[in-house]
Protein backbone atom coordinates (compact mmCIF):
# COMPACT_ATOMS: atom_id res chain seq x y z
CA UNK A 1 0.00 0.00 0.00
CA UNK A 2 1.38 3.41 -0.98
CA UNK A 3 0.52 6.30 1.32
CA UNK A 4 0.21 9.98 0.46
CA UNK A 5 3.16 12.13 1.44
CA UNK A 6 3.66 13.87 4.77
CA UNK A 7 4.13 17.11 2.84
CA UNK A 8 0.57 16.86 1.58
CA UNK A 9 -0.80 16.39 5.08
CA UNK A 10 1.19 19.26 6.57
CA UNK A 11 -0.36 21.53 3.97
CA UNK A 12 -3.74 21.17 5.69
CA UNK A 13 -4.24 24.29 7.78
CA UNK A 14 -5.26 23.78 11.41
CA UNK A 15 -7.36 26.93 11.70
CA UNK A 16 -10.00 26.82 14.41
CA UNK A 17 -13.51 27.64 13.25
CA UNK A 18 -16.59 28.01 15.48
CA UNK A 19 -19.26 25.32 15.52
CA UNK A 20 -22.75 26.76 15.22
CA UNK A 21 -25.41 24.62 16.85
CA UNK A 22 -28.92 24.61 15.45
CA UNK A 23 -32.24 24.71 17.23
CA UNK A 24 -35.29 22.75 16.13
CA UNK A 25 -37.72 25.15 14.51
CA UNK A 26 -41.23 25.46 15.97
CA UNK A 27 -42.47 28.09 13.51
CA UNK A 28 -45.01 27.27 10.78
CA UNK A 29 -43.51 25.53 7.77
CA UNK A 30 -43.53 26.82 4.22
CA UNK A 31 -42.23 25.59 0.89
CA UNK A 32 -38.88 27.22 1.66
CA UNK A 33 -38.52 26.16 5.30
CA UNK A 34 -35.72 23.56 5.68
CA UNK A 35 -36.70 20.25 7.27
CA UNK A 36 -34.64 18.89 10.20
CA UNK A 37 -33.60 15.36 9.27
CA UNK A 38 -31.80 12.92 11.56
CA UNK A 39 -29.04 10.61 10.25
CA UNK A 40 -27.57 7.60 12.07
CA UNK A 41 -24.13 6.93 10.56
CA UNK A 42 -22.11 3.71 10.92
CA UNK A 43 -19.34 1.92 9.06
CA UNK A 44 -16.96 -1.03 9.38
CA UNK A 45 -19.26 -3.22 11.44
CA UNK A 46 -17.50 -6.43 10.27
CA UNK A 47 -20.04 -9.10 11.34
CA UNK A 48 -21.30 -6.95 14.25
CA UNK A 49 -24.38 -8.18 16.07
CA UNK A 50 -26.25 -6.40 18.84
CA UNK A 51 -25.06 -7.59 22.23
CA UNK A 52 -21.37 -7.42 21.34
CA UNK A 53 -20.74 -3.76 22.21
CA UNK A 54 -21.75 -4.14 25.85
CA UNK A 55 -18.97 -6.66 26.40
CA UNK A 56 -16.26 -4.14 25.42
CA UNK A 57 -17.75 -0.94 26.79
CA UNK A 58 -19.24 0.21 23.48
CA UNK A 59 -22.50 2.11 23.09
CA UNK A 60 -23.88 0.68 19.81
CA UNK A 61 -26.66 -1.08 21.67
CA UNK A 62 -30.38 -1.59 21.38
CA UNK A 63 -32.61 0.27 21.20
CA UNK A 64 -30.90 2.68 18.85
CA UNK A 65 -32.15 6.29 18.72
CA UNK A 66 -34.89 6.96 16.22
CA UNK A 67 -33.62 8.41 12.98
CA UNK A 68 -34.90 9.28 9.54
CA UNK A 69 -31.95 7.88 7.58
CA UNK A 70 -29.44 5.16 8.43
CA UNK A 71 -26.13 5.28 6.53
CA UNK A 72 -23.65 2.38 6.45
CA UNK A 73 -20.34 3.18 4.73
CA UNK A 74 -19.17 -0.37 4.05
CA UNK A 75 -17.23 -3.34 5.43
CA UNK A 76 -20.38 -5.16 6.37
CA UNK A 77 -18.40 -8.37 6.93
CA UNK A 78 -14.83 -9.62 7.25
CA UNK A 79 -14.54 -11.46 3.92
CA UNK A 80 -17.96 -11.40 2.29
CA UNK A 81 -19.44 -14.71 3.44
CA UNK A 82 -23.08 -15.06 2.40
CA UNK A 83 -24.18 -16.26 5.84
CA UNK A 84 -22.63 -13.15 7.40
CA UNK A 85 -24.51 -10.90 4.96
CA UNK A 86 -27.73 -12.51 6.14
CA UNK A 87 -26.90 -11.74 9.76
CA UNK A 88 -25.91 -8.18 8.83
CA UNK A 89 -29.25 -7.64 7.10
CA UNK A 90 -31.02 -8.90 10.22
CA UNK A 91 -29.01 -6.46 12.34
CA UNK A 92 -29.79 -3.53 10.05
CA UNK A 93 -33.42 -4.59 9.89
CA UNK A 94 -33.73 -4.15 13.65
CA UNK A 95 -32.78 -0.46 13.44
CA UNK A 96 -35.73 1.91 13.13
CA UNK A 97 -35.29 4.25 10.17
CA UNK A 98 -37.41 5.31 7.21
CA UNK A 99 -34.50 4.96 4.77
CA UNK A 100 -31.41 2.75 5.13
CA UNK A 101 -28.57 3.38 2.69
CA UNK A 102 -25.73 0.85 2.44
CA UNK A 103 -22.55 0.55 0.38
CA UNK A 104 -19.92 -2.19 0.34
CA UNK A 105 -16.30 -1.92 1.46
CA UNK A 106 -13.02 -3.63 0.66
CA UNK A 107 -13.80 -6.55 2.99
CA UNK A 108 -17.08 -7.35 1.21
CA UNK A 109 -15.35 -9.44 -1.42
CA UNK A 110 -18.37 -11.14 -2.96
CA UNK A 111 -20.01 -7.81 -3.84
CA UNK A 112 -17.18 -6.79 -6.18
CA UNK A 113 -17.84 -8.71 -9.40
CA UNK A 114 -14.53 -7.83 -11.08
CA UNK A 115 -12.51 -8.77 -8.01
CA UNK A 116 -14.45 -12.02 -7.61
CA UNK A 117 -13.91 -13.04 -11.23
CA UNK A 118 -10.16 -12.31 -11.05
CA UNK A 119 -9.74 -14.27 -7.80
CA UNK A 120 -11.95 -17.26 -8.59
CA UNK A 121 -10.66 -20.33 -6.77
CA UNK A 122 -8.56 -18.29 -4.33
CA UNK A 123 -9.14 -18.10 -0.59
CA UNK A 124 -9.17 -14.89 1.43
CA UNK A 125 -9.40 -15.68 5.13
CA UNK A 126 -12.33 -18.02 5.64
CA UNK A 127 -13.93 -17.11 2.32
CA UNK A 128 -13.35 -19.37 -0.68
CA UNK A 129 -14.05 -17.76 -4.07
CA UNK A 130 -16.81 -19.94 -5.52
CA UNK A 131 -18.69 -19.62 -8.78
CA UNK A 132 -22.07 -17.94 -8.34
CA UNK A 133 -21.38 -16.35 -4.95
CA UNK A 134 -21.13 -12.84 -6.40
CA UNK A 135 -24.55 -13.11 -7.99
CA UNK A 136 -25.99 -14.53 -4.75
CA UNK A 137 -24.47 -11.69 -2.73
CA UNK A 138 -25.89 -9.02 -5.03
CA UNK A 139 -29.30 -10.70 -4.90
CA UNK A 140 -29.19 -10.63 -1.10
CA UNK A 141 -28.48 -6.89 -1.00
CA UNK A 142 -30.83 -5.89 -3.82
CA UNK A 143 -33.56 -8.51 -3.55
CA UNK A 144 -36.37 -9.48 -1.13
CA UNK A 145 -34.07 -9.95 1.89
CA UNK A 146 -32.84 -6.36 1.65
CA UNK A 147 -36.36 -5.09 1.05
CA UNK A 148 -37.60 -6.90 4.15
CA UNK A 149 -34.83 -5.22 6.16
CA UNK A 150 -35.68 -1.83 4.66
CA UNK A 151 -32.22 -1.59 3.09
CA UNK A 152 -31.34 0.25 -0.12
CA UNK A 153 -27.98 -0.96 -1.45
CA UNK A 154 -26.10 1.62 -3.53
CA UNK A 155 -23.59 1.00 -6.29
CA UNK A 156 -21.25 3.84 -7.24
CA UNK A 157 -23.20 6.82 -8.50
CA UNK A 158 -25.56 9.70 -7.73
CA UNK A 159 -28.98 9.20 -6.12
CA UNK A 160 -31.87 11.42 -5.09
CA UNK A 161 -34.29 10.69 -2.22
CA UNK A 162 -37.43 12.35 -0.85
CA UNK A 163 -38.62 11.37 2.63
CA UNK A 164 -42.17 11.30 3.96
CA UNK A 165 -41.44 14.58 5.74
CA UNK A 166 -40.84 16.16 2.34
CA UNK A 167 -37.09 16.49 2.91
CA UNK A 168 -35.19 15.96 -0.34
CA UNK A 169 -31.49 15.25 -0.75
CA UNK A 170 -28.93 13.86 -3.17
CA UNK A 171 -26.29 11.27 -2.29
CA UNK A 172 -23.07 10.37 -4.05
CA UNK A 173 -21.99 6.83 -3.11
CA UNK A 174 -18.89 4.76 -3.85
CA UNK A 175 -17.43 1.60 -2.29
CA UNK A 176 -14.00 2.14 -3.91
CA UNK A 177 -10.75 3.08 -2.16
CA UNK A 178 -7.04 3.10 -3.09
CA UNK A 179 -5.58 -0.40 -3.52
CA UNK A 180 -5.28 -1.93 -0.06
CA UNK A 181 -3.43 -5.25 0.25
CA UNK A 182 -5.33 -6.86 -2.66
CA UNK A 183 -8.82 -6.48 -1.21
CA UNK A 184 -12.02 -5.60 -3.08
CA UNK A 185 -13.07 -2.37 -4.86
CA UNK A 186 -9.51 -1.10 -5.48
CA UNK A 187 -7.97 1.50 -7.73
CA UNK A 188 -4.35 2.62 -7.97
CA UNK A 189 -3.23 5.79 -6.21
CA UNK A 190 -2.25 7.36 -9.52
CA UNK A 191 -5.81 6.82 -10.84
CA UNK A 192 -8.65 9.33 -10.40
CA UNK A 193 -12.14 7.81 -10.52
CA UNK A 194 -14.01 10.74 -8.92
CA UNK A 195 -13.23 13.87 -10.97
CA UNK A 196 -14.14 14.58 -14.61
CA UNK A 197 -11.27 14.50 -17.10
CA UNK A 198 -11.04 18.31 -17.28
CA UNK A 199 -10.54 18.45 -13.49
CA UNK A 200 -8.47 15.31 -12.98
CA UNK A 201 -6.10 15.27 -10.02
CA UNK A 202 -2.61 16.42 -11.11
CA UNK A 203 -0.33 13.43 -11.58
CA UNK A 204 -3.23 11.00 -11.94
CA UNK A 205 -4.89 9.43 -14.96
CA UNK A 206 -8.66 9.59 -15.26
CA UNK A 207 -10.61 6.34 -14.93
CA UNK A 208 -13.84 8.11 -14.01
CA UNK A 209 -17.18 6.45 -14.76
CA UNK A 210 -19.39 8.21 -12.21
CA UNK A 211 -17.84 11.60 -11.37
CA UNK A 212 -18.80 13.49 -8.23
CA UNK A 213 -20.86 16.50 -9.33
CA UNK A 214 -19.80 20.09 -8.74
CA UNK A 215 -21.50 22.17 -6.05
CA UNK A 216 -24.45 22.29 -5.52
CA UNK A 217 -25.10 18.91 -7.13
CA UNK A 218 -24.80 16.71 -4.04
CA UNK A 219 -25.87 17.09 -0.39
CA UNK A 220 -24.22 13.99 1.06
CA UNK A 221 -21.19 11.95 0.05
CA UNK A 222 -20.75 8.42 1.39
CA UNK A 223 -17.64 6.49 0.38
CA UNK A 224 -15.87 3.61 2.04
CA UNK A 225 -12.45 5.26 2.06
CA UNK A 226 -11.64 8.72 3.46
CA UNK A 227 -10.35 11.76 1.58
CA UNK A 228 -6.67 12.60 2.01
CA UNK A 229 -5.76 14.09 5.37
CA UNK A 230 -9.29 13.92 6.80
CA UNK A 231 -9.70 11.40 9.64
CA UNK A 232 -7.42 8.99 7.75
CA UNK A 233 -4.38 8.59 10.01
CA UNK A 234 -3.27 5.00 10.63
CA UNK A 235 -1.69 3.56 13.76
CA UNK A 236 1.75 4.02 12.19
CA UNK A 237 1.10 7.72 11.58
CA UNK A 238 0.65 7.40 7.82
CA UNK A 239 -2.32 8.99 6.06
CA UNK A 240 -4.20 6.51 3.89
CA UNK A 241 -6.86 8.81 2.40
CA UNK A 242 -7.30 9.58 -1.29
CA UNK A 243 -6.20 12.89 -2.84
CA UNK A 244 -8.73 12.49 -5.66
CA UNK A 245 -11.56 12.14 -3.14
CA UNK A 246 -10.41 15.29 -1.38
CA UNK A 247 -10.35 17.10 -4.71
CA UNK A 248 -13.86 15.83 -5.51
CA UNK A 249 -15.16 16.86 -2.08
CA UNK A 250 -13.71 20.35 -2.53
CA UNK A 251 -15.66 20.65 -5.79
CA UNK A 252 -18.89 19.24 -4.39
CA UNK A 253 -18.78 20.87 -0.92
CA UNK A 254 -21.55 18.64 0.47
CA UNK A 255 -23.29 19.27 3.79
CA UNK A 256 -22.13 15.87 5.05
CA UNK A 257 -19.36 13.51 3.95
CA UNK A 258 -19.21 10.16 5.76
CA UNK A 259 -16.84 7.22 5.37
CA UNK A 260 -14.88 4.60 7.35
CA UNK A 261 -12.16 2.12 6.29
CA UNK A 262 -9.42 3.52 8.55
CA UNK A 263 -10.60 2.39 11.99
CA UNK A 264 -8.04 4.52 13.82
CA UNK A 265 -9.37 7.63 12.07
CA UNK A 266 -12.76 7.44 13.82
CA UNK A 267 -14.10 10.90 14.59
CA UNK A 268 -15.80 13.96 13.16
CA UNK A 269 -14.70 17.42 12.10
CA UNK A 270 -16.04 20.44 10.26
CA UNK A 271 -14.06 21.58 7.23
CA UNK A 272 -14.38 25.19 6.09
CA UNK A 273 -13.74 25.77 2.39
CA UNK A 274 -11.92 28.67 0.74
CA UNK A 275 -13.76 31.05 -1.58
CA UNK A 276 -12.83 31.25 -5.23
CA UNK A 277 -9.56 33.15 -5.69
CA UNK A 278 -9.42 35.75 -8.43
CA UNK A 279 -12.44 34.10 -10.00
CA UNK A 280 -10.72 30.70 -10.16
CA UNK A 281 -11.92 27.51 -8.51
CA UNK A 282 -9.75 26.34 -5.59
CA UNK A 283 -9.47 22.55 -5.34
CA UNK A 284 -7.97 19.87 -3.14
CA UNK A 285 -5.72 20.81 -0.24
CA UNK A 286 -5.67 24.47 -1.25
CA UNK A 287 -9.46 24.60 -0.85
CA UNK A 288 -9.31 23.90 2.91
CA UNK A 289 -9.48 27.14 4.90
CA UNK A 290 -9.80 25.58 8.34
CA UNK A 291 -10.85 22.52 10.32
CA UNK A 292 -12.20 21.77 13.76
CA UNK A 293 -12.44 18.37 15.42
CA UNK A 294 -15.17 17.26 17.77
CA UNK A 295 -13.61 16.35 21.10
CA UNK A 296 -16.14 13.57 21.72
CA UNK A 297 -19.23 11.92 20.31
CA UNK A 298 -22.43 12.92 22.12
CA UNK A 299 -24.24 9.72 21.08
CA UNK A 300 -27.06 8.88 21.73
CA UNK A 301 -27.61 12.65 21.63
CA UNK A 302 -27.42 14.15 18.13
CA UNK A 303 -25.00 16.67 16.70
CA UNK A 304 -27.11 19.65 15.72
CA UNK A 305 -25.09 21.97 13.54
CA UNK A 306 -25.85 24.76 11.14
CA UNK A 307 -23.57 23.90 8.24
CA UNK A 308 -23.36 26.72 5.73
CA UNK A 309 -24.05 25.20 2.34
CA UNK A 310 -21.08 25.53 0.03
CA UNK A 311 -18.85 26.89 2.78
CA UNK A 312 -18.60 24.01 5.26
CA UNK A 313 -18.77 20.21 5.30
CA UNK A 314 -19.23 17.92 8.29
CA UNK A 315 -16.76 15.06 7.85
CA UNK A 316 -17.48 11.80 9.72
CA UNK A 317 -15.39 8.63 10.04
CA UNK A 318 -17.99 6.25 11.43
CA UNK A 319 -15.98 3.02 11.90
CA UNK A 320 -17.75 1.08 14.66
CA UNK A 321 -14.91 -1.38 15.22
CA UNK A 322 -11.52 -0.23 16.43
CA UNK A 323 -8.13 -1.35 15.15
CA UNK A 324 -8.50 -4.64 17.08
CA UNK A 325 -11.97 -5.21 15.54
CA UNK A 326 -13.83 -4.59 18.78
CA UNK A 327 -17.05 -2.52 18.59
CA UNK A 328 -15.93 0.20 21.00
CA UNK A 329 -16.90 3.18 18.81
CA UNK A 330 -20.31 4.85 18.85
CA UNK A 331 -22.46 5.62 15.82
CA UNK A 332 -22.78 9.27 14.87
CA UNK A 333 -26.23 10.83 15.16
CA UNK A 334 -26.45 13.99 13.08
CA UNK A 335 -29.25 16.46 12.44
CA UNK A 336 -29.19 18.23 9.07
CA UNK A 337 -31.56 20.83 7.70
CA UNK A 338 -32.61 19.72 4.22
CA UNK A 339 -34.68 21.45 1.53
CA UNK A 340 -38.30 20.53 1.00
CA UNK A 341 -39.17 18.36 -1.97
CA UNK A 342 -42.54 17.85 -3.61
CA UNK A 343 -43.45 14.36 -2.37
CA UNK A 344 -45.21 13.04 0.72
CA UNK A 345 -43.70 9.56 0.64
CA UNK A 346 -40.23 8.06 0.51
CA UNK A 347 -39.04 8.01 -3.09
CA UNK A 348 -35.73 7.40 -4.77
CA UNK A 349 -34.28 8.38 -8.13
CA UNK A 350 -31.71 5.69 -8.85
Secondary structure by P-SEA (a helix, b strand, c coil): cccccaaaaaaccbbbbbbbbbccccccccccbbbbbbbbbbccccccccccccccccccccccccccbbbbcccccccccaaaaaaaaaaaaaccccbbbbbcccccccccaaaaaaaccccccccccccaaaaaaaaaaccaaaaaabbbbbcbbbbbbbccccccbbbbbbcccccccccccccccccccccccccccccccccccccccccccccbbbbcccccccccccccccccccaaaaaaaaaaccccccccccccccbbbbbbbbccccccccccccccccccccccccccccccccccccccccccccccccccccccbbbbbbbbbbbbcccccccccc
